[in-house]
Structure formats: C-alpha cells, structure tokens
Amino acid sequence: GCTDFGLLQSFDGGNSWLRALRCWENGKLVSMGPNYRNTCYDLEFDKNNHNIVYSIWSSLQTAPYSPNASYLKAKGAFGISYDGGTSWCFKSIVEGDLILPYRMEIVYKQNKRIIYIASENKGIFVSYDNGESFQEMNDGIPYSYSLGENNPCIFANEIISTKHGLYAIIGAGASNKKDKGFYHYNEQLKKFESIPIPKNVAVFRDIVYSSKEDCIYLAAIATSLDNSANLKKAGGGVYRYKDGVFTQILDETISVFGVDLDSTGRLYATVFDGKIYRFDQDNTTYELLVDGLFHVLKNISFGHKNSILYVTSWGGGTERIILKGKYE
C-alpha cells in the first residue's frame, strides 16, 4: 500500500509491480473509481486465509503530517479482497464516505473478525460483522477544534488490541498539544479513558504490543527543549508501558517514528533522520543497526526467519536490509 498509487502488487519477489485497479460493484468487476484508488494506508492478510485481504483506502495522500481542512473532504472506505488483493469490495465506514481512515486493527475470534479503524478526522470505528457495517466508538475522547468551531475532529493515529483491551494514540500529527493523547478503552463503561503520559513527551507516534512480555512499546517524537545550557531536544525515544508505568528505554533526544517486533519478540525502532535501532533479546539495551537512510517512517516488516528487514521512507521508496549473523 502507498500514497499516490493506492496498491501495488508483485508476483516475482519485488522485481516487477502491477497496480490494483479493479473492484466489484453490483456483482460486476469494474475499474476502481478515483475516490478509492489514490492511497492505501493500511493492509493486512487474514491470518487464517491469505486469499482474504483487508485494507483501508482514501482519496487524500497527505495524512497524518499536517491536519487541515482537506481532511474534511477526504473520501475513504474499508476494502476486502477474496483473491489475494487483485480485486476489491469497498464498504462504507460512515455515511457519504467522508472519512480519512488511517490505521486498522483486526481481532480474530474463530470465524469472526472484529475490525477497528482509526481515522484522521472522525476518530475510531468498529465493525462486528466483518466490515459490512461500522459504528463510532469515540466516547471519552474530546473533539479538536483546530480546523474551526464548526469542524469538530478527532485525529486518531493508531489503535491496538492487547489482553488488557484497546489502546489508541490521538493527534500525532496535530499542531495543538491539547489535541494529542494516549487512551485506553474501558470495556465496562464503554468509553476511552486518558492515560497521563510522561512530562517531557511531546507526542507518541507508533505503538506495538508484546504478548511475550505483556507490555506496550511506544515511539515518541522529540520536539520540546530541556532547560540545560545545550538546549537538547527532549521527549523522544522509545518507551515501555507496563502495569501503568512508562519506562524510557531509548534516548529522549531521538525522534522515533516507528516500533515493531520480529517473530521472536525482539524490538526495532526507526528514526526519521535515517537510523534503525535494534534491541537485544530482552529489549533492555540497543544498538545502532543502520544509518544514512532517507526519511524512515513507521512501517517495519520482517522477511525470512527475521533475516531480512523492510522499512518504508517518505520520498525514498522501500529499503530491503539483509541482516548478517545467525537468526533463529
């Protein structure tokens, strides 16, 4: 999935690419309309059937870096494919499709799929019928009025499911700090509750859950300055959240955009200025793995037996990194 081109597919290991441009309407395979073919922000193969693919699409390519009035006019939809991603069935998330879906989380329960979508203008939605219909679940999250009093928005950037319920990052791209936060969904009260974040953290950017350690890892952006004479940036790095406590595990001067875990539970972090950090097997210490890349973003993927690392960039395409050494 990518901006400007929607979805690209390769059937030969990445040597050549085709653009997915077909969808189903009223039982007929037709050309995909311009509303849903510009940008594919998230993509997930079904864990039990890889012929089924879930995705979210938008007509807007600029999210989530600078929220503006164009967010209110974006057309977006949830997509499901039954042929590995070659053709798509689009489902409306909200009436009129005026939504900017950005991230997706899928919870698997036998034959049922609970689908959560974080949108960049209308907050968070959930589907209990495999994407046929969606309902809003924003109770507890305050509206932002940064786009005007008549345009209330909720800039939802990430949502993740854990054994302790749902967690969400709100407003990572918003300019007003009041529009940003970290939330946990209270299942009994059916509402989100704000979690106070460390004092010097400007904003969280990415989130991943470790079932092995039963904790959450968060990427934080460094934008504020401390009071020391050298005026270092503060509030960035990587944080571990466990049992209600935040612990910083990577230098606060670093603006980390992405975090992810390989199949062994080992943590990786990407920095926008071109660095990738790798932690040890206990995720306590770290090393600078790669330097000198171009504008590394949050998406990290792992190849064969964790020996290959893929990262995306803002303007520099995708990097394939061959990791040397023994990987189990």
N, C-alpha and C positions, 0 to 999 in steps of 0.2 A: 504494500500500500504506500502511496506517496501523494504529495501535493502536485497540482497542475495536470497530472496524468491519471489520477484515480488508482487503478490497479494494474500492475504489470505481472505477467507470468513467465516463468522459464521452465522448459521441459528438458533442458540439457545441462543442468547444473550451473546456470547463470551465464552461459556463453552467448545466448540469444534470448530476446524478450518479445512477448506479444502483449498488447493492451486488451484488457477485458472490456468489451463494449456492447454486450448483449444482455437483455433482461426479458423477463416474462410478464406479459400483460394480457389478461383475459384468455389465458391458455395459449397465447402465441408468442414466439420468440421474436423480439423486435430490437431495433437499435436503442441503446441506452440514451435517455434524454440528457440534456446539458446540466440539469439540476443535480444529478447524482453521479456524474462521471468525472468530475474535476478532482475530487480529493477523497481518498480512503484513509481515514485517520486511525483505524484500528481493525485488526483482523485476527481471527482465531479459528483453527481447525478443531472440529469436535473431537474430544479425547477418545471417544469410543467408535467413531466412524469418520475417517479422514476424507470421505467424499462430501461430507457436510461441512460448510464453512460459514462462519458468522462474521459480519462486518458492519461498520458504520461509515456513512458517506455524507459529503457536504459539497455545496457549491462554492464555499469560501475556503481560500488557501492560506490565509494569514494567521489563523489562530494558533496558539493562545498567547502571542507575544505582546500585543498591544490592543486590548479590547476597545472597540469603537462602534459607532452607530451601524456599521455594515453588518455587525453580528445579528442585529435585529431583523435583517432581511435575508439572512442565510437560509437556504433550503437544505434540509437534511433528512436522512432516513436510515432505518435499520435494514440490513440486507442479509439474505440467507441463500446459499447456493447448495445444490444437491449433486453437482458434478465436479466437485473439487475447485470451484471458483471460476469456471469458464462462463457460466450464465447465472443471473441473479434474479431473485424475487425481492422486491422492495416493500417494506412495511412502514406505515406512518408511525411516528413516535408521538407527535402532537398534531392537533387539527391544523390543516393548512401547511404542514411540514415546515413551518418557520422555526427551525431549531438548528443549532450548531452542535451536533454530537461529537465528542472528542475522545472519550475513553470508554471501554467496555469491560465488564467483569461477568463471567458466567459461572454459576454454581450448578454442579451436576448432582442430581438426585434420581438414581435409577434411570427411567426413561424420560424424566422431566428435566428441563433446563430453566433455571431462574436467571434471567438476563437483566443486569443492571447497566445503565448508561449514564455517564457523567457528561453533561452538555455545557458549552461555554456561554450560554445565555439564559437557559431556563432551569438550571440545576440538575437534579438527579431523578431518574425514572426507573421503574422496574416492570418486568413482564413475567407473569407466571404461566403463560400459555405458549412458550417457545417463540415469542416475538410477534404473535398475532395482534396483541394489544399491549399498551403501556399505561402506567399510571404514575403520577407525580408523587415523590416522597421527600419533600423539602421542609417539613415541619422542623423547627428548631434552628434553621439556617436563615439569618437575616438577609434581606434583599440589599443589593448595592444600587445606589442611585447615581453612580459616576457617569452614566450615559444620559442623565436628565431625570427630573422628578416624575416624568410621565413614562419612563422606560425602566421599571424595576427589573434587575437581572440578578442571577446567581451564577458566578463564574466557577463551575465545577470542573476541576482539572483531572482528578484521579479518584477512583473508588476501588476498594479491595475487600475481599471477604476473608475472614480468619475464623478460627474456632471460637473467638470472642465476639464475633459479629462483624458488621461493616464499619470501615473507616473511610473517610473522604478528605481530600485536600481541596480547599476552596480558594480561588483567586490567585493562583501563582503568577498569572500574567497581568493582574490588575495593578494600577499605579497607586491606589489608595490602600494603605495598610489596614484600614478598618474593614476592607472587603476581603481580607485574607484570613485563613484559619485552618485548623485541624479538628475533625469532628468524628465522633463515634455514634453509631445508631443504637438507641435504646429500644430493644425489641418489645419490651413490656409497655413502654409509654408511646411507642410508635413515633419517635421523633429523634432527631440528631441532637447531640449534646457537645458543646465546645470543650476541647481539651486545651488547657493553657500550655503554650509552648515556651521553650527556654527564652530568657530575656533578650539575648542578643541575636536570636534567629530572625532574619528578615522575612523569609518565606520558605516553605518546603516545596520541592519541585517534582519529586518522584517518590514512589513507595513500593516496597515489596515485603511479603510475609514469608518468614522462615518457619515451616512446620516442624523442622528438626529442632530448632531452638525455641520455638513458640514465642517469637518476638517479631517486631516490625523494624525494618530499616528504612530510613528516610534520607533523601538527598536535599540539601539546603543550599540556598543561594547566599553569597556574601555580598551585601550591598551597603551595610552601615559601616561606620568608623568607630574605633575604640578611642579611649582618652589618652593613650600613650603618645609620646613625643613623635614616634614614627608614623602615627595615624594608619595603622594596619587595618585592612578590612576585617570585619568580624561577622559571625553569624552563619558562616557557610560550613561546608564539610558534610560528613555523614553522621547520623545519629541512630542509636539503637533505642527502641521504645519497648519496654518490658515491665509488666506489673505496675504500670502507671508512672514509670520513671524514664526520663530521657538521659542517655549517656552518649557523649560525643566520642566517636572512635576514629575520626579523621579531621585533620587540621581545619580550624574555623576560618582561615584566610582563603580557602579554596571554594569556588562556586561550582558545586556538584550538580549536574543536570540529571544524571540517571544512576540508578542502582538496580542490580539484578543478581540472582543466584544461579549457579550452574547446578547440574543434577546431583552433585554431592553436597550442596548447601553452601558452597564457597562464594563469598561476596565479591562483586566487581563494582566499580564506580567510574563514571565518565565525567570529565570536566570539559566545559565548553571551549576552553582555550587549547584543546587538543591532547589532553592527557587521559590515560586509563590507569586506574589503580586496581591492584589485586590484593585481597586479604589472605591470611593464612587459613588453614583448615578450621581453626577455632574462631575465625573472624575477629581477632583481637589486635593483630598487627598487620601492617600493609606495606606494599612496595609499589614504586612507580613502574608499571609494566610497559607502557608505550608513551612516547612523547612526540610532538610535532605533527599531529593530525590536524584536520581542518574543521573547526566548529562542531565538535562532537555533541550529539544530542542524547536523548534519554533511552533510545531503543537499543537494547543489547540482546543478541541471540547467540546460542552455542551450537557448534557443529558436532561432528562425530566424536563421541566419548570426551566431550569438553576440550578437544584439542584444537578446535577452530573457534574463533571469536568473530562475530559480525557486529559492527556498530554503524549507525547512520550519522550523517552530518547535515548541517544547514548550508547547502550550496556545494558540497563536495562529494555527493553521492554516498555509496556504501563502501566500507572498508572490510576486507577479509583479512584476518590476522591469524597466522599459523603459530600456535603456542608450542614451544620446544620443551622437551623433557617428558617425563612419564606422567600420564594422567589416567587415573582409574575411573 
